[in-house]
Amino acid sequence: MSFTIGLIRVLTLKDEELLNIHGRIIETMFPDMKVISRCIEDQPKGIYNQESEEIAKPKILKLAKEFEKEGIKAVIVSCAADPAVREARKELKIPIIGAGSAVASLALAYGSRIGVLNLTEDTPKIVRRILGPHLVAEERPEGVRNALDLMTEWGKAAAKDALNNLLRQDVDVIVLACTGYSTIGFAKTVREMTEVPVVDPVIAAGIVTLNILKQKEI
């Protein structure tokens, strides 16, 4: 059985290829799912702090409601902070999956000493809450201020430096706590640099979504 799901990007994108990249990752990994991607308006730098998250929440909720009206089976909010996920779950009947809670939950299946690679600030609250005492280290790339910076060559280099700092802290799992890392394929870079397992937030969200939808069919 095939499932059509909606995916919300929290970065305003006009480039169709960039808009659909997270959806393509999920469709490639999970052929049972077809993904329709949409982005919120007027946030060209995405979500990068508490203020930008609060501004984004009503926009995310609006898109989630539109997806439900169109008969979409589930919605993924492709952001590790899970913005508006709690609010959407209260108002909508379809499953709402946040990339942050998905990646944190999956990481606990891999190990107990988890290192988190963030984007600009501390580990997202939802990720920290789920990991609890298993969160033993957190790093972020120096100088990176938003997801656009992460797409640059110097941003990728800074992410590698931050990863090396994590690896020095005896972690047994690495969580990528920003879906911008999915955009640049950073999980592959991690695997080239270390044998420590890495959990990608977009793939984690796909795993959780497919599991929820298949469970409903039993």
Order of alpha helices (4+ residues) and beta strands (2+ residues): beta-alpha-beta-alpha-beta-alpha-beta-alpha-beta-alpha-beta-alpha-alpha-beta-alpha-alpha-beta-alpha
